[in-house]
Amino acid sequence: MKQKRGIFFGIILSVVFVGMFSACQRKRHADYDAMMAASSRLEIKTKDGGGYCTATAFEKNGDIYRFITAAHCVAKYNEATQETILKEATYKVVLEEKDGNKISYDAKVRMVGELKNSEDVAVVEAKIDKLIPLISIADSDPKLGEDVAIVTAPTFLGNELVKGYISKKKFNNNLIVSGVNWRGFALMQKVGLGNGQGSSGGSIVSEERNAIIATVVGFIRTWQDHISLTVLPISKFKKFYNEAKQGKRVLIREAQNKCQVSLDDLLKNLK
C-alpha cells in the first residue's frame, strides 16, 4: 500500500513539475509578444534629413507613455564645450501592430542624459490612444552570460526580435566614441542577424528577469568583422532618471539658443 502511495505521489509531483515548466515556457514566449508591442521605431526629422532609432515603453501616466532610448538619437555632443544639445527636430514613435500595421504618434523629448558623463540615455513621451505593454526597469545591471533579447527596427522590415547573451558585464578600457567614453559599459553578443543602423536606444531585456537591464548605444567591430553590441547598464539610467525626477538635473539644452530649461517647469507635465 505504501509503495502504491509513493508511486501515486511521484506521478503527481511529475505532473506538477511539467505543468510549472510548461507555464514558464509559455510566459517566456508571451514576453516576446509584449516586447514587440512595447518597442517602437523613433523617427527623427531635422532640416537636414533626420534618422531613426529604437525606443521602448517602460512607464505611463494615463494615456502618456514614456519610452527609453539613447541620448545620441535626440541630442548632439559638443566636445569643445562638453554640452549635450538637443537636436532641432520633430519626433514620432511608430508602433507596429500584430497584423503589421504601423501607427505613428507625435513625441516629445523629456529627459536627456549628459553625454560628457557617458549618460547615453533619454526619455521621450507620446500620447497614445490605446493600451500597450510596458517593459519594466530591472533592479540591477547585466550578469555575465545572462541570456537576453532585444527588439529593434533597423530596416524597412519593421520590428525584429534578436536574442543573445552578455559577454562582458563591464568594459574596463577607455574607448572614446564621438567624444563619449564607453568605459564601464557592457558588451552583448547576438545570435544571428537583425541589428543595424536604427538599433540605438533598443532595450536589452533579460530572459530570466523579464526586465530592461541595458540599452544599445553602439557596436564594436573587431577582427574578421566580428560585432559586439555596446550596451549601457541600466544603473546609469536609473541614477539619471531618479535625479531628474527629484529636480537635480537640467533636462534640456535647446539647439536654437542653448538655453537651459528648468527641471521644475518640465516636471509639472510629468506628474
TORBAMAR-648408 format. One record per residue (C-alpha): x, y, z; residue in one letter. Coordinates in pm, whole numbers, plus 50000, padded with zeros to 5 digits. Example, Ala and Ser with C-alpha at 12.3 -4.5 7.8 and 13.67 -1.06 7.14 Angstrom:
2
((51230; 49550; 50780); 'A'),
((51367; 49894; 50714); 'S'),
END
This chain:
271
((50000; 50000; 50000); 'M'),
((50282; 50236; 50092); 'K'),
((50456; 50157; 49765); 'Q'),
((50140; 50242; 49566); 'K'),
((50104; 50570; 49755); 'R'),
((50467; 50651; 49680); 'G'),
((50417; 50583; 49309); 'I'),
((50097; 50790; 49306); 'F'),
((50271; 51080; 49488); 'F'),
((50561; 51064; 49243); 'G'),
((50322; 51085; 48946); 'I'),
((50151; 51390; 49100); 'I'),
((50489; 51564; 49151); 'L'),
((50588; 51491; 48791); 'S'),
((50263; 51635; 48657); 'V'),
((50302; 51948; 48873); 'V'),
((50664; 51992; 48765); 'F'),
((50582; 51951; 48395); 'V'),
((50292; 52195; 48432); 'G'),
((50512; 52454; 48602); 'M'),
((50784; 52410; 48337); 'F'),
((50531; 52447; 48055); 'S'),
((50383; 52758; 48216); 'A'),
((50730; 52906; 48247); 'C'),
((50797; 52840; 47880); 'Q'),
((50460; 52991; 47780); 'R'),
((50530; 53300; 47988); 'K'),
((50869; 53349; 47822); 'R'),
((50716; 53340; 47475); 'H'),
((50437; 53573; 47585); 'A'),
((50705; 53819; 47696); 'D'),
((50835; 53832; 47339); 'Y'),
((50495; 53948; 47222); 'D'),
((50496; 54219; 47489); 'A'),
((50843; 54329; 47383); 'M'),
((50733; 54357; 47021); 'M'),
((50428; 54564; 47117); 'A'),
((50621; 54790; 47358); 'A'),
((50905; 54864; 47115); 'S'),
((50878; 55149; 46868); 'S'),
((51072; 55298; 46587); 'R'),
((51171; 55651; 46691); 'L'),
((51168; 55874; 46382); 'E'),
((51373; 56194; 46395); 'I'),
((51319; 56461; 46130); 'K'),
((51557; 56757; 46102); 'T'),
((51603; 57029; 45842); 'K'),
((51894; 56825; 45702); 'D'),
((51703; 56499; 45684); 'G'),
((51698; 56300; 46006); 'G'),
((51720; 55939; 46107); 'G'),
((51566; 55678; 46329); 'Y'),
((51637; 55481; 46646); 'C'),
((51452; 55238; 46872); 'T'),
((51259; 55323; 47189); 'A'),
((51076; 55106; 47444); 'T'),
((50773; 55190; 47659); 'A'),
((50857; 55147; 48028); 'F'),
((50620; 55380; 48216); 'E'),
((50286; 55554; 48173); 'K'),
((50064; 55815; 48334); 'N'),
((49713; 55792; 48193); 'G'),
((49750; 55795; 47816); 'D'),
((50101; 55948; 47830); 'I'),
((50365; 55683; 47768); 'Y'),
((50736; 55722; 47838); 'R'),
((50993; 55548; 47621); 'F'),
((51358; 55485; 47697); 'I'),
((51607; 55545; 47414); 'T'),
((51963; 55672; 47358); 'A'),
((52068; 56034; 47412); 'A'),
((52270; 56046; 47090); 'H'),
((51946; 55979; 46899); 'C'),
((51792; 56308; 47011); 'V'),
((52093; 56523; 47101); 'A'),
((52437; 56624; 46978); 'K'),
((52752; 56640; 47184); 'Y'),
((52981; 56943; 47158); 'N'),
((53324; 56810; 47252); 'E'),
((53472; 57160; 47287); 'A'),
((53215; 57283; 47541); 'T'),
((53113; 56936; 47667); 'Q'),
((52748; 57034; 47618); 'E'),
((52470; 56794; 47530); 'T'),
((52247; 56989; 47292); 'I'),
((51901; 56880; 47186); 'L'),
((51861; 56845; 46809); 'K'),
((51631; 57079; 46620); 'E'),
((51391; 56808; 46517); 'A'),
((51042; 56665; 46533); 'T'),
((50989; 56317; 46672); 'Y'),
((50743; 56034; 46623); 'K'),
((50713; 55692; 46783); 'V'),
((50593; 55432; 46535); 'V'),
((50420; 55130; 46686); 'L'),
((50374; 54809; 46492); 'E'),
((50059; 54603; 46546); 'E'),
((50040; 54224; 46515); 'K'),
((49896; 54249; 46164); 'D'),
((50195; 54459; 46057); 'G'),
((50002; 54786; 46051); 'N'),
((50208; 55082; 46175); 'K'),
((50068; 55377; 46372); 'I'),
((50264; 55698; 46431); 'S'),
((50232; 55929; 46731); 'Y'),
((50393; 56268; 46789); 'D'),
((50659; 56250; 47059); 'A'),
((50850; 56496; 47276); 'K'),
((51192; 56465; 47436); 'V'),
((51153; 56499; 47812); 'R'),
((51489; 56398; 47959); 'M'),
((51837; 56372; 47811); 'V'),
((52146; 56235; 47985); 'G'),
((52475; 56424; 47994); 'E'),
((52697; 56266; 47730); 'L'),
((53010; 56407; 47898); 'K'),
((52921; 56172; 48186); 'N'),
((52861; 55881; 47947); 'S'),
((52485; 55901; 48013); 'E'),
((52376; 55797; 47666); 'D'),
((52009; 55769; 47764); 'V'),
((51697; 55976; 47704); 'A'),
((51325; 55965; 47772); 'V'),
((51063; 56060; 47513); 'V'),
((50690; 56089; 47571); 'E'),
((50390; 56032; 47348); 'A'),
((50015; 56045; 47395); 'K'),
((49881; 55710; 47279); 'I'),
((49514; 55629; 47240); 'D'),
((49540; 55257; 47312); 'K'),
((49691; 55028; 47571); 'L'),
((50039; 54895; 47503); 'I'),
((50254; 54676; 47728); 'P'),
((50526; 54822; 47948); 'L'),
((50866; 54659; 47995); 'I'),
((50985; 54721; 48349); 'S'),
((51326; 54851; 48452); 'I'),
((51545; 54586; 48619); 'A'),
((51672; 54622; 48974); 'D'),
((52034; 54552; 48876); 'S'),
((52281; 54551; 48587); 'D'),
((52351; 54269; 48338); 'P'),
((52511; 53948; 48463); 'K'),
((52792; 53774; 48279); 'L'),
((52646; 53508; 48049); 'G'),
((52288; 53628; 48102); 'E'),
((52054; 53534; 47817); 'D'),
((51889; 53840; 47668); 'V'),
((51654; 53952; 47392); 'A'),
((51613; 54280; 47209); 'I'),
((51357; 54420; 46966); 'V'),
((51485; 54670; 46712); 'T'),
((51358; 54819; 46388); 'A'),
((51674; 54882; 46187); 'P'),
((51530; 54813; 45842); 'T'),
((51210; 54855; 45639); 'F'),
((51108; 54508; 45762); 'L'),
((50982; 54655; 46090); 'G'),
((51033; 54519; 46442); 'N'),
((51261; 54219; 46476); 'E'),
((51337; 54005; 46780); 'L'),
((51706; 53924; 46828); 'V'),
((51849; 53704; 47101); 'K'),
((52193; 53688; 47256); 'G'),
((52389; 53692; 47580); 'Y'),
((52603; 53927; 47788); 'I'),
((52966; 53853; 47703); 'S'),
((53125; 54120; 47923); 'K'),
((52943; 54295; 48205); 'K'),
((53190; 54582; 48230); 'K'),
((53422; 54726; 47966); 'F'),
((53728; 54845; 48161); 'N'),
((53919; 55024; 47886); 'N'),
((53882; 55385; 47777); 'N'),
((53713; 55389; 47437); 'L'),
((53611; 55734; 47316); 'I'),
((53338; 55737; 47050); 'V'),
((53225; 56082; 46927); 'S'),
((53364; 56228; 47248); 'G'),
((53177; 55984; 47474); 'V'),
((53373; 55737; 47689); 'N'),
((53231; 55383; 47678); 'W'),
((53435; 55273; 47979); 'R'),
((53212; 55084; 48224); 'G'),
((52963; 54979; 47957); 'F'),
((52874; 54614; 47894); 'A'),
((52906; 54402; 47579); 'L'),
((52642; 54178; 47422); 'M'),
((52686; 53903; 47165); 'Q'),
((52384; 53849; 46944); 'K'),
((52270; 53530; 46777); 'V'),
((52217; 53575; 46404); 'G'),
((52150; 53898; 46218); 'L'),
((51894; 54169; 46278); 'G'),
((52076; 54471; 46418); 'N'),
((52197; 54766; 46220); 'G'),
((52151; 55139; 46181); 'Q'),
((51846; 55232; 46386); 'G'),
((51912; 54984; 46666); 'S'),
((52046; 55253; 46901); 'S'),
((51823; 55302; 47203); 'G'),
((51685; 54949; 47187); 'G'),
((51627; 54782; 47525); 'S'),
((51821; 54472; 47628); 'I'),
((51572; 54254; 47818); 'V'),
((51678; 53973; 48050); 'S'),
((51514; 53641; 47964); 'E'),
((51515; 53538; 48330); 'E'),
((51407; 53870; 48484); 'R'),
((51179; 53995; 48204); 'N'),
((51308; 54348; 48260); 'A'),
((51533; 54603; 48088); 'I'),
((51892; 54554; 48202); 'I'),
((52067; 54777; 47945); 'A'),
((52017; 54984; 47630); 'T'),
((52204; 54976; 47299); 'V'),
((52438; 55269; 47234); 'V'),
((52657; 55133; 46954); 'G'),
((52879; 54847; 46849); 'F'),
((53244; 54747; 46833); 'I'),
((53369; 54584; 46513); 'R'),
((53678; 54369; 46562); 'T'),
((53876; 54103; 46376); 'W'),
((53700; 53948; 46074); 'Q'),
((53407; 54188; 46115); 'D'),
((53301; 54036; 46446); 'H'),
((53049; 54273; 46607); 'I'),
((52979; 54320; 46977); 'S'),
((52689; 54543; 47075); 'L'),
((52787; 54810; 47327); 'T'),
((52515; 54848; 47589); 'V'),
((52463; 55097; 47870); 'L'),
((52399; 54922; 48206); 'P'),
((52057; 55012; 48345); 'I'),
((52205; 55150; 48669); 'S'),
((52330; 55453; 48475); 'K'),
((51978; 55522; 48350); 'F'),
((51824; 55472; 48694); 'K'),
((52068; 55716; 48856); 'K'),
((52000; 55981; 48593); 'F'),
((51622; 55926; 48590); 'Y'),
((51587; 55937; 48968); 'N'),
((51795; 56255; 48994); 'E'),
((51595; 56416; 48714); 'A'),
((51263; 56339; 48885); 'K'),
((51400; 56484; 49209); 'Q'),
((51482; 56814; 49038); 'G'),
((51860; 56769; 49048); 'K'),
((51915; 56793; 48673); 'R'),
((51874; 57044; 48393); 'V'),
((51678; 56844; 48140); 'L'),
((51731; 57001; 47801); 'I'),
((51964; 57238; 47626); 'R'),
((51792; 57350; 47308); 'E'),
((51988; 57367; 46984); 'A'),
((51842; 57702; 46875); 'Q'),
((51976; 57916; 47159); 'N'),
((52133; 57665; 47400); 'K'),
((51903; 57794; 47673); 'C'),
((51859; 57585; 47983); 'Q'),
((51504; 57485; 48069); 'V'),
((51443; 57442; 48440); 'S'),
((51357; 57095; 48558); 'L'),
((51073; 57219; 48777); 'D'),
((50886; 57359; 48476); 'D'),
((50915; 57038; 48278); 'L'),
((50836; 56810; 48570); 'L'),
((50492; 56974; 48602); 'K'),
((50397; 56782; 48288); 'N'),
((50549; 56455; 48410); 'L'),
((50346; 56416; 48730); 'K'),
END
